[in-house]
Amino acid sequence: MRVSRAQAEENRRRVVETSSRLFREHGFDGIGIADLMKAAGLTQGGFYKQFASKEGLAREASEQALEENLAFWQRMREQGGEQAFAAFVERYLSATHRDAADRGCLLAACSGHTRHRAQPVRAVFSKAVEDYAGLLTEMKRQAGVEMSRPEALAVLSQIVGALMLSRAVDEPALSDEILQAAVARLTDDRR
């Protein structure tokens, strides 16, 4: 049965959105095309009408997730004033974010898997790192503190790494301690 152009576009949007969530939850290789399409409410055969490959879908889904994350970061910067950086760090390194990998930051959910991806997916991650480091610099500038590019990259590495470690351990108390220690270190005004 033939679908309209509008329906085809809606189906594609739904597959990208669903894949974005499921890749964050399971990793790029932790879920197959059949399961991605089923979760989107479509058949596996429809996949190849919309995408050349799973790698192409991974790139689009990564772009969408990282754009959503960037929009969140920008809202935090715009609404937070001088306290934007601390508020962002506290929210990023929260138990709520830790426990919602499927809706959270793609960098923390999939960076460990990205090195096995083709260049287009890695390019999406590279752009996100650049954009996010720039936003961290802006948040600090709002508070009257200059942050260099190397410092911004170090902070980005710390928040992403802390979130990843908090998700990796099997002891809830240790997981919470990792998050709390990172927040305390990053929001210490004496630094």
N, C-alpha and C positions, 0 to 999 in steps of 0.2 A: 504494500500500500504506500503510495506516494504522500509525503507530508509537505505542507506549505513552507515557503521560505521562512516565514515568521516562526512556525513550529520548529523548523530545523535549527534556527538561531536560539530559540528557547531551550531546545534539547542540548545543544552545545554548551550553553551557559550553565545548565544544570549539571552536566558532566564535569565541567571545569570546577565549579563550586564544590561539588561532592568530592571530587578527586583532591582538591586542595585540603579539605578537612581530613579525608582518609589517609593521604600521604603524611600529614602531620601526625596522625594517630599511629600509623603502621610503618612508616618509612616508604621510600619509593619502591623497594623490592618486596615489601611485606604484604602487598596486595596485588592481585592480578586484574587484568582487564575485565574478565567476566564478573568479578565481584564489584569492581568500580561501576560497571554499567548497571548491574543489578541494583546497587545502592542508589543509583540515579533514576531507577525505574525504567530502564531501557534494556534492549537486548544487546548481546555482545556483537552481533552482526552490524549494528548501527555504529559501532565505534569506528570502523574503517571508512565509513562514509563521511565522518567528521574529522578524523585525525590520521595523519600519515603513520604515526607510531606512538607507542607509549611514551617515548622520550619527548616527543612534541607536546603531548598532554602534560607531562611532568614540567616542562618549561612554562606552559600557560598557567597551570595550577600554581606553580611557584610564584610567577609574576603576580597573580591575583592575591595570593596569601601575603606576599611581601608588600604589595600596595596597600592592603587593608591594615597591616601592621604599621606601615609608614604613616597612614592617615591617623591612626591612634596616637602615634608618637607626636605628630604635628598638633593634634588637639591638646595633648598634655602640655606641650610647649606654649601654645596660645592661651590656655586657660590657667596655667600655673603661675604665671608671673615669676617672681624671684625664687619661689619654691618649686618651680616646675621640675627641676632635676631631681630633687629629693623625692617628690611625689611620684615621679616616673619610676625611679629605682625601687621604691617601696611597692609600687603596684606590679612592676615587672617581676620582682623577686618575692611574690606573695604565694601563699599556699593555693589560692584560687587559680593563679596562672599555672603553677606547677601541675595541678590536678586536671587542667583542661588543655592538654596538649593538642587536641584536635581543633581547638579554636585559638590557640596561642601563637606565639612567635615561631615562624618557620625556621629561622636560624637555629633556635634551640632544639627544635624537633627533628630537623633533617640535615644539619651541617655534617654530622658524622657519616652520612650516606652520600653526600653530594660529591665527594672526591671520586666516586665511581660513575658519575654521570657524564654525559657528553658536554662539550663546550657550551652550547646554548643554555643549559641549566646552570652551569657554573657561572656564566656571565650574568645571569639574573642575580645570583647570590653576591657576586662582586659589586654590582651596582647597588644592591641593598646595603652592603657594608659601607660603601662610600656615602650613601644617603643618610644612613643611621648615624655614622660618625659625625657628619655635618650637623645633624639635629642635636646631638649631645653637646657639641660645641656651642650651638645657639642657646640651649637651655642654660648652660653655665654662664654664657655672656649675659643673659637676662639677669642673672644673680650678681653681675659685676665681677665675674671671675673669667679670666682668659684661659682657655684650654687649647693646647696645641693638638695638631692632628695625631701625633704618636700617643698623647694622653687619651684622646677620644677613642682611638683604636684599642688601647689597653682597657679602658672602661667597658667598651663594647664586649671585649673578650671576657672580662670578669663577669658581667651580668649574664651573658649567654652561657659561659662555662659553669657558673654557679647554678643556674637553672637546670642545665643538663645533669650535673652531679646530684642535685636534689632529687631528680627523677630516677637516677640510676641506683641509689642505695635502697636497701630493703628495710631499714629501720626508720619509722616515722619521726622519731625524736632527732635522729641524725640529719634527716632531710630538712626538718625545720631549722636545726642549728646551722646548717650550711646557708640557708636563705638569710637567716638573721645575722650571721657573721658578715656576709657579703653586704647586706644593707648597712650595717653599722660602719663597716670600713669605707664604703663609697659615699656615705652621707655625713661623715665626720667633717665638720666645718673647719677643723684645724688643718686640713690637708690643702 
